[in-house]
Amino acid sequence: MNKIYILSGLGVDRRVFDSIDFGDLDPEFIDWIEPIYSESLVDYAKRIVQLIPDKNPILIGLSFGGMVAIEISKIIQTEKLILIASAKTKYELPLLYRIAGILKLNKLIPTFFLKQQNFITNWFFGVTTTKDRQLLRTILLETNPRFLKWAIHEIANWNNEFVPNNYIHIHGNADKIIPIKNVKHDFLIEGGGHFMTVNKAKQIEKILLNNLREIREKKTERNF
């Protein structure tokens, strides 16, 4: 099977996948690189592609990582895109985000506020347990503030209308950051919020493994 690469979300990192067992599939996590001043998401994706040496990879994108995966799929051929709690086009993001981008309201948000773990971030991410709150707090504190600010600007100004034909989309019906009402999804996670790779890990794991093994079986059949 083709190599699997995982792009984590904005404000989170590979630790949100710690509770998901990929078995023998051996995915590779792509760490975020420092954005260049005034760099667009399109140009950023071109630099991320350089970290993907394998041809026709399988990309798993969580939240912002899914948006980057979409941009990557415009540059290189991909075997499959698996999007989790993400958006395929600007129309799947809340209208408020686009308005904020047009009015540049996102630039008014203090960086220190974005890195705070509090009842607001807990509500947005769907975090309820002490353990999950501690994980979110640690990740937010360790997130590069410059990257965070840049990525929020790019999300608010994302103009993508392209939808690839080789995706599957996993979304939770309790997601407050990217509400499901505008999202065309393939798999629904009941009660799943934006932190569902942590607190709904086994449901996500089952969907991922079933689909990845199906991809592997189809590839094996094509090779005979």
C-alpha positions in Angstrom: 0.0 0.0 0.0 1.1 3.6 -0.7 2.8 5.5 2.1 0.5 7.2 4.6 1.2 10.7 5.8 -0.7 12.5 8.6 -1.1 16.3 8.9 -2.4 17.3 12.3 -4.6 20.3 13.1 -4.1 23.9 14.0 -3.2 24.3 17.7 -2.7 20.5 18.1 0.0 18.1 17.0 0.6 14.4 16.6 -0.3 13.7 20.2 -4.0 13.9 19.4 -3.5 10.6 17.4 -1.8 8.8 20.4 -5.0 6.8 21.2 -5.4 5.6 17.6 -3.6 2.3 16.8 -2.6 2.1 13.2 -1.3 -1.5 13.6 1.2 -2.4 10.8 0.3 0.6 8.6 3.1 2.7 9.9 2.0 6.2 9.0 4.4 9.1 9.0 3.5 12.4 10.7 4.4 15.7 9.0 5.4 18.4 11.4 4.5 21.9 10.6 7.2 24.1 9.2 7.7 27.8 9.9 5.6 29.9 7.5 7.4 32.6 5.4 6.2 36.1 6.0 2.9 36.8 4.0 3.1 33.3 2.6 -0.2 31.9 1.2 -1.6 28.5 2.2 -1.1 27.5 -1.5 2.6 28.3 -1.4 3.0 26.8 2.0 1.5 23.5 0.7 4.1 23.6 -2.1 6.8 23.5 0.6 5.1 20.8 2.6 5.1 18.7 -0.6 8.8 18.6 -0.4 8.5 16.6 2.8 6.6 13.9 0.9 9.0 11.9 -1.3 6.7 9.0 -2.0 4.5 8.9 -5.1 0.8 8.8 -4.9 0.6 9.0 -1.1 -2.4 8.6 1.2 -3.0 11.8 3.2 -4.8 12.0 6.5 -5.6 15.6 7.4 -7.1 16.7 10.7 -8.8 20.1 10.8 -6.3 22.6 9.3 -4.3 19.6 8.2 -7.2 18.5 6.0 -7.2 21.9 4.3 -3.4 21.6 3.6 -4.0 18.1 2.3 -6.6 19.5 -0.2 -4.0 22.0 -1.4 -1.4 19.3 -1.7 -3.8 17.2 -3.8 -3.8 20.1 -6.4 0.0 19.7 -6.7 0.7 16.0 -6.6 -1.4 12.9 -7.3 -2.7 11.2 -4.2 -4.1 7.7 -3.7 -6.7 8.9 -1.1 -7.4 11.9 1.1 -8.9 11.1 4.5 -10.3 14.3 6.1 -11.2 14.4 9.8 -13.1 17.4 11.4 -12.0 19.5 8.4 -13.4 21.4 5.5 -13.0 20.7 1.8 -13.9 24.1 0.5 -14.4 27.6 1.9 -18.1 27.0 1.9 -17.8 24.3 4.5 -16.2 26.8 6.9 -18.5 29.1 8.9 -19.5 32.3 7.1 -18.3 34.2 10.2 -14.7 33.1 9.4 -14.9 34.4 5.9 -16.3 37.7 7.1 -13.6 38.0 9.7 -11.0 37.4 7.0 -12.5 40.1 4.7 -12.6 42.6 7.6 -9.3 41.4 9.0 -10.9 40.9 12.4 -8.7 37.8 13.0 -5.7 40.1 13.2 -7.3 41.8 16.3 -7.2 38.6 18.3 -4.2 38.7 20.8 -1.8 35.7 20.3 -1.7 35.0 24.0 -5.5 34.5 24.0 -5.2 31.9 21.3 -2.7 29.9 23.4 -4.9 29.9 26.5 -6.6 26.8 27.6 -9.8 27.9 29.3 -13.6 27.2 29.4 -13.9 28.8 25.9 -11.3 26.6 24.2 -12.6 23.6 26.1 -16.1 24.3 24.7 -14.9 24.9 21.2 -12.7 21.7 21.1 -15.4 19.6 22.9 -13.0 18.8 25.8 -14.7 17.7 29.0 -12.3 15.4 31.1 -9.4 16.6 33.2 -7.0 14.4 31.2 -8.1 15.9 27.9 -8.0 19.5 29.2 -4.5 18.9 30.4 -3.5 17.6 26.9 -5.1 20.5 25.2 -3.4 22.9 27.6 0.0 21.4 27.0 -0.3 21.4 23.2 -1.6 25.0 23.1 1.3 26.2 25.3 3.8 24.5 23.0 2.3 25.7 19.8 4.4 28.3 17.8 2.4 31.6 18.2 3.6 32.9 14.9 2.4 29.8 13.1 -0.9 29.9 15.0 -1.5 33.5 14.0 -0.6 32.9 10.4 -2.7 29.7 10.1 -5.8 31.5 11.5 -5.4 34.2 8.9 -5.1 31.6 6.1 -8.2 29.7 7.3 -10.2 33.0 7.3 -9.0 33.8 3.8 -9.1 30.3 2.3 -10.7 30.6 -1.2 -10.7 27.0 -2.2 -13.6 25.7 -4.2 -11.9 22.5 -5.6 -13.2 19.2 -4.3 -11.1 16.1 -5.1 -12.8 13.0 -6.2 -10.8 10.6 -4.0 -11.6 11.7 -0.5 -13.5 10.4 2.5 -14.7 12.8 5.2 -15.1 11.9 8.9 -17.0 14.6 10.9 -18.6 14.9 14.3 -22.1 16.3 14.8 -20.9 18.2 17.9 -18.1 20.0 16.2 -18.3 23.7 17.2 -15.2 24.9 15.2 -16.4 23.5 11.9 -20.1 22.8 12.4 -21.5 19.8 10.5 -24.4 21.7 9.0 -22.3 22.9 6.0 -20.2 19.8 5.7 -20.7 17.0 3.2 -19.5 14.0 5.2 -19.1 10.2 4.6 -18.9 9.1 8.2 -20.6 10.7 11.2 -19.2 10.5 14.7 -22.1 10.9 17.1 -21.2 13.4 19.7 -17.8 14.0 18.1 -16.3 17.4 18.5 -13.0 18.9 17.3 -11.0 16.8 19.7 -12.6 13.5 18.7 -9.3 11.8 17.6 -8.7 11.9 21.4 -12.1 11.3 23.0 -13.7 9.3 20.2 -10.5 7.6 19.2 -11.8 4.0 18.8 -14.6 5.0 16.5 -12.1 7.0 14.4 -9.6 4.1 14.5 -12.2 1.7 13.2 -13.2 3.9 10.2 -9.5 4.6 9.4 -8.4 1.0 9.5 -11.4 -0.3 7.5 -10.8 2.2 4.8 -7.0 1.9 4.7 -7.2 -1.9 4.6 -9.8 -1.7 1.8 -7.3 0.6 -0.2 -4.6 -2.0 0.4 -6.8 -4.9 -0.8 -7.8 -3.0 -3.9 -4.2 -2.2 -4.7 -3.2 -5.9 -4.2 -6.0 -6.9 -6.6 -4.8 -4.4 -9.2 -1.2 -5.8 -9.0 -2.4 -9.3 -10.0 
